[in-house]
Amino acid sequence: MTDTRAGERTLVLLRHAKAEPPGTGPDVDRRLTARGHADAAAAGAWLARHGLLPDVVLCSAARRTRQTWHDVALGMTGSPPEGGPAGTSPVVRYEATAYEAHPSDLLDLIRAVDPAAGTVLLVAHNPGISLLSALLDPERADPDGLRTTDLAVHRTPVTWSELAPGATVITRRHTARG
């Protein structure tokens, strides 16, 4: 497992990268922009540099979140001379319920994660992911919420199934820009 300290768990919340504006098709099918692809890869490189490689990835099934995760995964592997550590392959779950989810729905997804997982990455949408971050650490959450490709790193001593409002501390924030 990655990035665990004496039973401490790490939850990384990632709002999807910059997507095309809404058009004539369904919102769930919106794609990332060129900037979004670059920013997502930069997010992956940042995660690798900070030893935040996920054991489990929970990803909304929307196209823009799936594309975000794919580019994050590519960014985590690095390439010489960046050389980010690739780590082991995480378990990836594409969750239809993470699209347009309320914070309580996202919390339920996290609570169902294998207790052996030390680091979980959740890739989802606003407002749910920002509200979840604020629910888990109301004192340190950004009052403006997460912007595209924003990462909020939460740490907790409790098991995933015990995760509750106020049970984490935000230890890092990063806005990835490629």
Backbone as ProteinMPNN parsed JSONL, in Angstrom:
{"seq_chain_A": "MTDTRAGERTLVLLRHAKAEPPGTGPDVDRRLTARGHADAAAAGAWLARHGLLPDVVLCSAARRTRQTWHDVALGMTGSPPEGGPAGTSPVVRYEATAYEAHPSDLLDLIRAVDPAAGTVLLVAHNPGISLLSALLDPERADPDGLRTTDLAVHRTPVTWSELAPGATVITRRHTARG", "coords_chain_A": {"N_chain_A": [[0.827, -1.18, 0.0], [0.311, 2.331, -0.477], [1.63, 5.352, 0.906], [0.804, 5.215, 3.685], [0.649, 5.669, 7.194], [1.162, 4.129, 10.054], [-1.509, 2.934, 10.224], [-2.955, 5.08, 9.346], [-5.097, 6.53, 6.928], [-5.424, 7.695, 3.538], [-7.272, 9.922, 1.668], [-7.808, 11.098, -1.461], [-9.277, 13.691, -3.065], [-10.433, 14.562, -6.203], [-11.429, 16.899, -8.463], [-12.801, 16.61, -11.661], [-10.95, 17.307, -14.721], [-10.702, 20.227, -16.895], [-13.472, 20.55, -18.969], [-15.226, 20.36, -22.135], [-17.569, 22.958, -22.999], [-21.083, 22.765, -22.133], [-23.116, 21.299, -24.636], [-25.027, 20.265, -27.408], [-25.369, 17.593, -26.938], [-25.75, 14.916, -24.453], [-24.918, 15.79, -21.064], [-23.328, 14.009, -19.616], [-21.666, 12.953, -21.509], [-19.749, 14.819, -22.147], [-16.506, 15.842, -23.198], [-12.982, 16.108, -22.264], [-11.102, 19.144, -22.595], [-8.196, 20.21, -24.516], [-6.527, 21.507, -22.702], [-7.583, 20.386, -20.367], [-6.778, 17.678, -20.595], [-3.973, 17.994, -20.41], [-3.76, 19.151, -17.844], [-4.778, 17.089, -16.226], [-2.842, 15.076, -16.587], [-0.716, 16.421, -15.398], [-1.671, 16.469, -12.788], [-1.489, 13.755, -12.145], [1.319, 13.422, -12.224], [2.001, 15.077, -10.083], [0.782, 13.696, -7.949], [2.333, 11.339, -7.996], [4.905, 12.371, -7.433], [4.527, 13.1, -4.8], [4.112, 10.745, -3.48], [1.535, 9.706, -3.45], [0.104, 7.514, -4.545], [-2.681, 5.767, -5.623], [-4.413, 3.022, -4.069], [-6.94, 2.256, -4.557], [-9.23, 3.451, -6.951], [-11.987, 5.447, -7.263], [-14.224, 6.362, -9.592], [-16.304, 8.572, -11.28], [-18.637, 7.593, -13.778], [-18.95, 9.251, -15.932], [-17.883, 10.644, -19.078], [-15.884, 12.735, -18.988], [-14.737, 12.436, -16.443], [-13.728, 9.841, -16.564], [-11.854, 10.21, -18.619], [-10.233, 12.041, -17.296], [-9.195, 10.414, -15.184], [-7.785, 8.518, -16.743], [-5.765, 10.123, -17.913], [-4.532, 11.065, -15.576], [-3.507, 8.647, -14.591], [-1.631, 8.096, -16.613], [0.06, 10.287, -16.206], [1.047, 9.662, -13.674], [2.838, 7.612, -14.108], [5.043, 8.775, -15.205], [7.918, 9.824, -17.132], [11.198, 9.443, -18.326], [13.08, 12.454, -18.092], [11.471, 12.789, -15.844], [10.438, 10.582, -14.38], [8.467, 9.549, -12.506], [7.294, 7.426, -9.86], [5.634, 4.503, -10.733], [4.294, 2.58, -9.255], [2.055, -0.014, -8.009], [-0.696, -1.353, -9.905], [-3.76, 0.248, -9.412], [-6.952, -0.746, -8.015], [-9.671, -0.068, -9.972], [-12.752, 1.491, -9.989], [-15.516, 2.267, -11.82], [-18.077, 4.348, -11.23], [-21.39, 4.786, -11.653], [-23.137, 6.072, -9.955], [-21.685, 8.157, -8.918], [-21.904, 10.307, -10.535], [-23.427, 13.419, -10.616], [-23.75, 13.223, -7.865], [-24.673, 13.458, -4.414], [-22.943, 14.635, -1.467], [-23.266, 12.684, 0.567], [-23.773, 10.387, -0.912], [-21.333, 10.002, -2.216], [-19.728, 9.61, 0.013], [-20.774, 7.178, 0.898], [-19.839, 5.493, -1.162], [-17.086, 5.559, -0.643], [-17.014, 4.448, 1.918], [-17.461, 1.806, 1.349], [-15.098, 0.773, 0.434], [-12.384, -1.544, 0.275], [-11.009, -2.438, 3.374], [-8.257, -2.766, 3.553], [-7.071, -1.002, 1.835], [-4.909, 1.702, 1.574], [-4.691, 4.21, 0.37], [-7.031, 6.141, -1.297], [-8.38, 7.351, -4.281], [-10.716, 9.622, -5.365], [-12.51, 10.549, -8.118], [-14.531, 12.979, -9.244], [-17.416, 15.151, -9.528], [-18.375, 18.646, -9.269], [-21.261, 19.972, -7.629], [-20.862, 18.081, -5.668], [-18.311, 16.845, -4.952], [-16.834, 18.957, -3.852], [-18.477, 19.677, -1.739], [-18.335, 17.323, -0.272], [-15.631, 17.378, 0.534], [-15.708, 19.599, 2.23], [-17.495, 18.633, 4.119], [-16.04, 16.564, 5.289], [-13.803, 17.869, 6.371], [-14.508, 20.552, 7.737], [-13.217, 22.858, 8.713], [-10.863, 23.308, 7.245], [-11.462, 23.168, 4.566], [-11.697, 24.585, 1.311], [-13.548, 27.469, 0.996], [-14.559, 28.268, -1.437], [-14.751, 25.982, -2.842], [-13.725, 23.129, -4.915], [-11.823, 23.681, -7.795], [-11.537, 23.019, -11.363], [-9.504, 20.218, -11.838], [-8.486, 20.354, -9.261], [-6.95, 19.13, -6.344], [-7.568, 17.682, -3.229], [-6.146, 16.592, -0.363], [-6.942, 14.388, 2.062], [-6.495, 13.149, 5.334], [-6.968, 10.416, 7.579], [-7.467, 8.658, 10.664], [-9.318, 6.668, 10.928], [-11.108, 3.691, 9.851], [-12.202, 2.991, 6.469], [-14.899, 2.282, 6.43], [-15.8, 3.523, 8.707], [-15.68, 6.178, 8.187], [-16.687, 9.5, 8.609], [-18.539, 12.626, 8.821], [-16.341, 15.331, 9.477], [-14.199, 13.698, 10.108], [-11.688, 13.748, 8.956], [-8.548, 15.335, 8.08], [-7.512, 17.954, 6.091], [-4.53, 17.851, 4.461], [-3.022, 18.657, 2.33], [-3.299, 20.694, -0.591], [-3.79, 21.116, -4.074], [-3.694, 22.64, -7.225], [-3.687, 21.383, -10.3], [-1.894, 22.194, -13.157], [-1.073, 21.838, -16.435]], "CA_chain_A": [[0.0, 0.0, 0.0], [1.079, 3.559, -0.572], [1.372, 6.538, 1.708], [0.112, 5.011, 4.957], [1.482, 5.826, 8.388], [0.602, 3.526, 11.275], [-2.95, 2.793, 10.161], [-3.588, 6.266, 8.787], [-5.563, 6.376, 5.556], [-5.39, 8.917, 2.75], [-8.315, 10.088, 0.668], [-7.518, 12.198, -2.374], [-10.445, 14.107, -3.828], [-10.026, 15.236, -7.436], [-12.487, 17.325, -9.373], [-12.375, 16.327, -13.034], [-10.245, 18.366, -15.429], [-11.492, 21.141, -17.72], [-14.255, 19.876, -20.007], [-15.891, 21.195, -23.131], [-18.815, 23.53, -22.483], [-22.274, 21.994, -22.496], [-23.531, 21.481, -26.029], [-26.31, 19.671, -27.771], [-25.442, 16.21, -26.461], [-25.911, 14.713, -23.008], [-23.84, 16.304, -20.221], [-22.48, 12.894, -19.193], [-20.745, 12.627, -22.603], [-18.797, 15.9, -22.422], [-15.092, 15.449, -23.238], [-12.0, 17.069, -21.782], [-10.425, 20.015, -23.551], [-6.747, 19.954, -24.563], [-6.008, 21.937, -21.397], [-7.996, 19.395, -19.382], [-5.893, 16.513, -20.7], [-2.656, 18.362, -19.879], [-3.882, 19.35, -16.403], [-4.956, 15.782, -15.579], [-1.522, 14.432, -16.565], [0.061, 17.132, -14.374], [-2.165, 15.997, -11.488], [-0.882, 12.441, -11.924], [2.734, 13.619, -11.899], [2.049, 15.625, -8.723], [0.487, 12.59, -7.03], [3.507, 10.456, -7.944], [5.999, 13.067, -6.724], [4.217, 13.183, -3.372], [3.877, 9.407, -2.93], [0.094, 9.536, -3.243], [-0.386, 6.573, -5.54], [-3.864, 5.133, -5.031], [-4.675, 1.584, -4.071], [-8.29, 2.163, -5.131], [-9.739, 4.647, -7.617], [-13.426, 5.516, -7.465], [-14.327, 7.354, -10.651], [-17.599, 8.726, -11.924], [-18.67, 6.956, -15.096], [-19.05, 10.26, -16.985], [-16.721, 10.636, -19.977], [-14.817, 13.647, -18.567], [-14.029, 11.889, -15.277], [-12.945, 8.69, -17.043], [-10.692, 10.759, -19.313], [-9.359, 12.605, -16.269], [-8.469, 9.32, -14.541], [-6.837, 7.937, -17.701], [-4.615, 11.027, -18.019], [-3.851, 11.039, -14.277], [-2.733, 7.399, -14.56], [-0.461, 8.287, -17.481], [0.948, 11.225, -15.534], [1.683, 9.023, -12.511], [3.927, 6.728, -14.516], [6.206, 9.591, -15.511], [8.794, 9.418, -18.217], [12.498, 10.061, -18.08], [13.727, 12.437, -16.798], [10.557, 12.978, -14.716], [10.596, 9.343, -13.654], [7.578, 9.327, -11.375], [7.121, 6.011, -9.569], [4.343, 4.022, -11.204], [3.629, 1.791, -8.221], [1.239, -1.122, -8.489], [-1.935, -0.903, -10.532], [-4.853, 0.323, -8.445], [-8.283, -1.244, -8.355], [-10.433, 1.072, -10.494], [-14.199, 1.261, -10.062], [-16.28, 3.338, -12.457], [-19.319, 4.376, -10.468], [-22.441, 5.622, -12.242], [-23.779, 6.863, -8.898], [-20.852, 9.311, -8.572], [-22.305, 11.409, -11.402], [-24.472, 14.216, -9.964], [-23.92, 12.65, -6.527], [-24.638, 14.272, -3.2], [-21.805, 14.217, -0.635], [-23.561, 11.435, 1.281], [-23.621, 9.283, -1.872], [-19.893, 9.799, -2.397], [-19.245, 9.04, 1.272], [-21.157, 5.756, 0.878], [-18.904, 4.79, -2.047], [-15.803, 5.436, 0.064], [-17.193, 3.525, 3.051], [-17.495, 0.426, 0.843], [-13.76, 0.404, -0.037], [-11.657, -2.584, 1.006], [-10.308, -1.832, 4.516], [-6.801, -2.862, 3.394], [-6.601, 0.092, 0.981], [-4.356, 2.824, 2.33], [-4.927, 5.462, -0.336], [-8.161, 6.114, -2.219], [-8.565, 8.529, -5.123], [-12.086, 9.794, -5.842], [-12.595, 11.508, -9.223], [-15.958, 13.246, -9.353], [-17.916, 16.423, -10.036], [-18.985, 19.627, -8.38], [-20.838, 20.457, -6.317], [-20.742, 16.978, -4.717], [-16.966, 16.58, -4.427], [-16.467, 20.083, -2.982], [-19.277, 19.57, -0.516], [-17.77, 16.212, 0.489], [-14.399, 17.855, 1.162], [-16.114, 20.46, 3.344], [-18.139, 17.781, 5.125], [-15.001, 15.778, 5.976], [-12.95, 18.786, 7.132], [-15.146, 21.863, 7.573], [-12.33, 23.961, 9.084], [-9.782, 23.544, 6.287], [-11.945, 23.107, 3.183], [-11.751, 25.858, 0.596], [-14.95, 27.91, 0.947], [-14.96, 28.403, -2.838], [-14.847, 24.646, -3.426], [-12.653, 22.652, -5.78], [-11.854, 24.072, -9.196], [-11.159, 21.892, -12.219], [-8.224, 19.566, -11.545], [-8.056, 20.601, -7.884], [-6.767, 17.964, -5.487], [-7.6, 17.905, -1.783], [-5.646, 15.381, 0.289], [-7.497, 14.23, 3.405], [-5.962, 12.016, 6.11], [-7.847, 9.997, 8.668], [-7.04, 7.452, 11.383], [-10.413, 5.694, 10.995], [-11.264, 2.818, 8.682], [-13.099, 3.555, 5.447], [-16.302, 2.07, 6.809], [-16.108, 4.422, 9.812], [-15.513, 7.567, 7.76], [-17.859, 10.3, 8.971], [-18.283, 14.066, 8.769], [-15.35, 15.836, 10.416], [-13.25, 12.643, 10.494], [-10.419, 13.858, 8.247], [-7.834, 16.608, 8.085], [-6.888, 18.267, 4.802], [-3.106, 18.07, 4.684], [-2.449, 19.291, 1.132], [-4.168, 21.074, -1.712], [-2.998, 21.437, -5.263], [-4.387, 22.817, -8.493], [-2.763, 20.911, -11.341], [-1.92, 22.872, -14.447], [-0.06, 21.256, -17.309]], "C_chain_A": [[0.873, 1.246, 0.0], [0.66, 4.565, 0.483], [0.576, 6.304, 2.981], [1.114, 5.123, 6.097], [0.731, 5.267, 9.567], [-0.923, 3.513, 11.258], [-3.679, 4.007, 9.615], [-3.95, 6.015, 7.326], [-5.566, 7.734, 4.861], [-6.491, 8.868, 1.698], [-7.957, 11.313, -0.164], [-8.775, 12.476, -3.179], [-9.958, 14.918, -5.026], [-11.257, 15.603, -8.235], [-11.962, 17.118, -10.79], [-11.725, 17.557, -13.67], [-11.213, 19.157, -16.309], [-12.157, 20.399, -18.881], [-14.809, 20.892, -21.001], [-17.153, 21.796, -22.523], [-20.005, 22.655, -22.874], [-22.693, 22.328, -23.924], [-24.889, 20.853, -26.259], [-26.469, 18.254, -27.253], [-25.635, 16.132, -24.962], [-24.684, 15.203, -22.223], [-22.849, 15.206, -19.845], [-21.431, 12.542, -20.255], [-19.752, 13.735, -22.926], [-17.366, 15.401, -22.288], [-14.21, 16.51, -22.577], [-11.502, 17.93, -22.934], [-8.948, 19.612, -23.589], [-6.106, 20.367, -23.244], [-6.357, 20.929, -20.31], [-7.113, 18.158, -19.4], [-4.519, 16.816, -20.088], [-2.702, 18.524, -18.357], [-4.026, 18.025, -15.661], [-3.632, 15.028, -15.51], [-0.629, 15.091, -15.516], [-0.379, 16.717, -12.97], [-1.56, 14.64, -11.156], [0.585, 12.544, -11.545], [2.887, 14.161, -10.478], [1.787, 14.531, -7.691], [1.692, 11.673, -6.882], [4.648, 11.102, -7.165], [5.777, 13.102, -5.221], [3.857, 11.828, -2.753], [2.419, 9.117, -2.664], [-0.51, 8.641, -4.328], [-1.546, 5.784, -4.941], [-3.834, 3.613, -5.09], [-6.019, 1.315, -4.737], [-8.635, 3.508, -5.755], [-11.239, 4.473, -7.77], [-13.642, 6.662, -8.442], [-15.751, 7.386, -11.188], [-17.526, 8.11, -13.315], [-18.827, 7.961, -16.236], [-17.765, 10.28, -17.815], [-15.586, 11.523, -19.451], [-14.068, 13.15, -17.341], [-13.2, 10.671, -15.675], [-11.699, 9.165, -17.785], [-9.708, 11.374, -18.319], [-8.544, 11.499, -15.616], [-7.43, 8.727, -15.492], [-5.582, 8.811, -17.796], [-3.837, 11.122, -16.705], [-2.961, 9.789, -14.203], [-1.491, 7.505, -15.438], [0.547, 9.222, -16.832], [1.672, 10.629, -14.342], [2.869, 8.158, -12.911], [5.182, 7.495, -14.847], [6.943, 9.086, -16.734], [10.126, 10.089, -17.985], [12.559, 11.438, -18.749], [12.784, 12.635, -15.609], [10.585, 11.774, -13.791], [9.723, 9.169, -12.437], [7.387, 7.846, -11.125], [5.714, 5.544, -9.955], [3.591, 3.255, -10.121], [2.87, 0.619, -8.821], [-0.031, -0.559, -9.111], [-3.051, -0.869, -9.497], [-6.08, -0.435, -8.936], [-9.081, -0.021, -8.784], [-11.889, 0.668, -10.606], [-14.858, 2.48, -10.681], [-17.685, 3.281, -11.888], [-20.329, 5.335, -11.092], [-23.072, 6.529, -11.196], [-22.949, 8.075, -8.474], [-21.161, 10.519, -9.451], [-23.514, 12.096, -10.769], [-24.768, 13.731, -8.544], [-23.918, 13.731, -5.453], [-23.438, 13.808, -2.373], [-22.056, 12.905, 0.093], [-23.441, 10.222, 0.353], [-22.146, 8.96, -2.091], [-19.28, 9.174, -1.146], [-19.59, 7.55, 1.347], [-20.239, 4.939, -0.021], [-17.568, 4.548, -1.347], [-15.908, 4.434, 1.205], [-17.179, 2.061, 2.616], [-16.133, -0.061, 0.349], [-13.157, -0.664, 0.872], [-10.865, -1.943, 2.151], [-8.782, -1.892, 4.402], [-6.235, -1.727, 2.554], [-6.115, 1.25, 1.839], [-4.645, 4.171, 1.709], [-6.032, 5.267, -1.36], [-8.197, 7.438, -2.966], [-10.005, 8.526, -5.612], [-12.082, 10.888, -6.893], [-14.077, 11.746, -9.487], [-16.2, 14.7, -9.756], [-18.318, 17.365, -8.913], [-20.483, 19.631, -8.619], [-20.525, 19.333, -5.324], [-19.364, 16.805, -4.115], [-16.489, 17.716, -3.515], [-17.218, 20.018, -1.657], [-18.788, 18.411, 0.357], [-16.499, 16.65, 1.214], [-14.724, 18.718, 2.382], [-16.783, 19.667, 4.464], [-17.088, 17.033, 5.959], [-14.053, 16.64, 6.803], [-13.481, 20.208, 6.963], [-14.221, 23.047, 7.867], [-11.323, 24.303, 8.003], [-10.233, 23.526, 4.828], [-11.991, 24.507, 2.579], [-13.21, 26.293, 0.492], [-15.464, 28.095, -0.477], [-15.084, 27.051, -3.536], [-13.653, 24.304, -4.304], [-12.874, 23.15, -7.204], [-11.462, 22.879, -10.059], [-9.716, 21.488, -11.923], [-7.64, 19.983, -10.201], [-7.991, 19.276, -7.145], [-6.83, 18.407, -4.031], [-7.233, 16.579, -1.121], [-6.129, 15.386, 1.735], [-6.831, 13.023, 4.071], [-6.904, 11.712, 7.263], [-7.271, 8.767, 9.359], [-8.109, 6.358, 11.385], [-10.435, 4.823, 9.745], [-12.229, 3.468, 7.699], [-14.559, 3.413, 5.875], [-16.751, 2.996, 7.938], [-16.028, 5.903, 9.437], [-16.803, 8.345, 7.968], [-17.531, 11.781, 8.822], [-17.304, 14.495, 9.862], [-14.257, 14.856, 10.775], [-11.902, 12.728, 9.79], [-9.814, 15.235, 8.464], [-7.264, 16.794, 6.682], [-5.433, 18.614, 5.076], [-2.412, 18.748, 3.501], [-3.565, 19.649, 0.18], [-3.284, 21.391, -2.886], [-3.942, 21.613, -6.446], [-3.409, 22.461, -9.592], [-2.961, 21.702, -12.626], [-0.76, 22.368, -15.275], [0.516, 22.256, -18.27]], "O_chain_A": [[2.028, 1.213, 0.425], [-0.499, 4.622, 0.895], [-0.264, 7.135, 3.327], [2.271, 4.722, 5.973], [-0.237, 5.868, 10.033], [-1.558, 4.025, 12.18], [-4.897, 3.969, 9.438], [-3.204, 5.37, 6.588], [-5.693, 8.778, 5.501], [-6.618, 7.902, 0.946], [-7.82, 12.419, 0.359], [-9.278, 11.603, -3.887], [-9.166, 15.847, -4.875], [-12.034, 14.737, -8.637], [-10.804, 17.421, -11.077], [-11.922, 18.687, -13.223], [-12.383, 18.802, -16.447], [-11.496, 19.718, -19.665], [-14.852, 22.096, -20.745], [-17.746, 21.202, -21.622], [-19.932, 21.893, -23.839], [-22.632, 23.479, -24.357], [-25.775, 20.908, -25.407], [-27.592, 17.762, -27.139], [-25.68, 17.155, -24.278], [-23.549, 15.043, -22.674], [-21.647, 15.462, -19.767], [-20.423, 11.907, -19.943], [-18.986, 13.611, -23.882], [-17.049, 14.633, -21.379], [-14.63, 17.647, -22.361], [-11.482, 17.504, -24.088], [-8.504, 18.78, -22.798], [-5.242, 19.662, -22.724], [-5.539, 20.643, -19.435], [-6.739, 17.644, -18.347], [-3.971, 16.004, -19.343], [-1.788, 18.084, -17.659], [-3.457, 17.855, -14.583], [-3.325, 14.407, -14.492], [0.127, 14.409, -14.824], [0.449, 16.624, -12.063], [-1.162, 14.398, -10.017], [1.049, 11.838, -10.649], [3.793, 13.755, -9.751], [2.483, 14.446, -6.679], [2.037, 11.272, -5.77], [5.283, 10.453, -6.334], [6.737, 13.131, -4.452], [3.355, 11.772, -1.631], [2.094, 8.361, -1.748], [-1.516, 8.989, -4.946], [-1.408, 5.196, -3.868], [-3.306, 3.011, -6.025], [-6.212, 0.29, -5.391], [-8.374, 4.563, -5.177], [-11.708, 3.484, -8.332], [-13.285, 7.804, -8.153], [-16.328, 6.347, -11.509], [-16.47, 8.112, -13.949], [-18.837, 7.561, -17.401], [-16.688, 9.967, -17.308], [-14.43, 11.099, -19.467], [-12.874, 13.417, -17.207], [-12.09, 10.489, -15.176], [-10.617, 8.603, -17.612], [-8.494, 11.245, -18.479], [-7.325, 11.622, -15.503], [-6.302, 8.462, -15.077], [-4.465, 8.297, -17.764], [-2.612, 11.247, -16.722], [-1.802, 9.87, -13.799], [-0.414, 7.053, -15.047], [1.753, 8.981, -16.897], [2.788, 11.039, -14.025], [3.806, 7.992, -12.13], [6.28, 6.941, -14.782], [6.612, 8.039, -17.29], [10.167, 11.214, -17.487], [12.118, 11.568, -19.891], [13.246, 12.651, -14.468], [10.734, 11.912, -12.577], [10.2, 8.678, -11.414], [7.323, 7.07, -12.079], [4.723, 6.142, -9.538], [2.361, 3.288, -10.087], [3.027, 0.301, -10.0], [-0.393, 0.591, -8.861], [-3.264, -1.847, -8.781], [-6.218, -0.723, -10.125], [-9.161, 0.958, -8.042], [-12.229, -0.343, -11.221], [-14.775, 3.585, -10.146], [-18.394, 2.287, -12.047], [-20.141, 6.551, -11.06], [-23.498, 7.639, -11.515], [-23.447, 8.934, -7.747], [-20.731, 11.632, -9.15], [-24.5, 11.444, -10.427], [-25.904, 13.818, -8.079], [-23.256, 14.763, -5.572], [-22.963, 12.689, -2.564], [-21.142, 12.091, 0.223], [-23.046, 9.144, 0.797], [-21.757, 7.793, -2.144], [-18.413, 8.306, -1.242], [-18.778, 6.751, 1.813], [-19.892, 3.808, 0.32], [-16.992, 3.465, -1.448], [-14.983, 3.654, 1.432], [-16.914, 1.175, 3.428], [-16.022, -1.198, -0.111], [-13.395, -0.68, 2.08], [-10.12, -0.992, 1.916], [-8.087, -1.142, 5.088], [-5.023, -1.511, 2.561], [-6.829, 1.72, 2.724], [-4.823, 5.163, 2.415], [-5.982, 4.353, -2.183], [-8.062, 8.506, -2.37], [-10.464, 7.548, -6.203], [-11.699, 12.024, -6.611], [-14.795, 10.837, -9.903], [-15.305, 15.381, -10.257], [-18.566, 16.954, -7.779], [-20.926, 19.318, -9.724], [-19.981, 19.597, -4.251], [-19.237, 16.635, -2.902], [-15.814, 17.465, -2.517], [-16.653, 20.274, -0.594], [-18.821, 18.502, 1.584], [-16.314, 16.324, 2.386], [-14.097, 18.585, 3.432], [-16.64, 20.011, 5.638], [-17.23, 16.89, 7.173], [-13.551, 16.189, 7.832], [-12.97, 20.976, 6.147], [-14.425, 24.131, 7.321], [-10.958, 25.468, 7.851], [-9.441, 23.845, 3.941], [-12.289, 25.485, 3.265], [-14.031, 25.553, -0.05], [-16.674, 28.08, -0.704], [-15.481, 26.989, -4.7], [-12.702, 25.077, -4.421], [-13.975, 23.051, -7.745], [-11.091, 21.831, -9.529], [-8.834, 22.335, -11.78], [-6.422, 19.965, -10.025], [-8.858, 18.415, -7.299], [-6.209, 19.4, -3.652], [-7.92, 15.574, -1.297], [-5.776, 16.262, 2.525], [-6.631, 11.992, 3.43], [-7.538, 12.596, 7.838], [-6.653, 7.923, 8.709], [-7.833, 5.234, 11.803], [-9.856, 5.173, 8.717], [-12.977, 4.379, 8.055], [-15.355, 4.334, 5.695], [-17.947, 3.23, 8.109], [-16.279, 6.775, 10.269], [-17.878, 7.909, 7.555], [-16.361, 12.146, 8.71], [-17.42, 14.082, 11.016], [-13.452, 15.14, 11.662], [-11.049, 11.866, 10.002], [-10.462, 16.16, 8.954], [-6.612, 15.898, 6.148], [-5.134, 19.545, 5.822], [-1.344, 19.34, 3.655], [-4.617, 19.012, 0.141], [-2.165, 21.876, -2.724], [-4.87, 20.828, -6.638], [-2.414, 23.156, -9.795], [-4.083, 21.849, -13.11], [0.397, 22.461, -14.866], [1.384, 21.912, -19.073]]}, "name": "protein", "num_of_chains": 1, "seq": "MTDTRAGERTLVLLRHAKAEPPGTGPDVDRRLTARGHADAAAAGAWLARHGLLPDVVLCSAARRTRQTWHDVALGMTGSPPEGGPAGTSPVVRYEATAYEAHPSDLLDLIRAVDPAAGTVLLVAHNPGISLLSALLDPERADPDGLRTTDLAVHRTPVTWSELAPGATVITRRHTARG"}
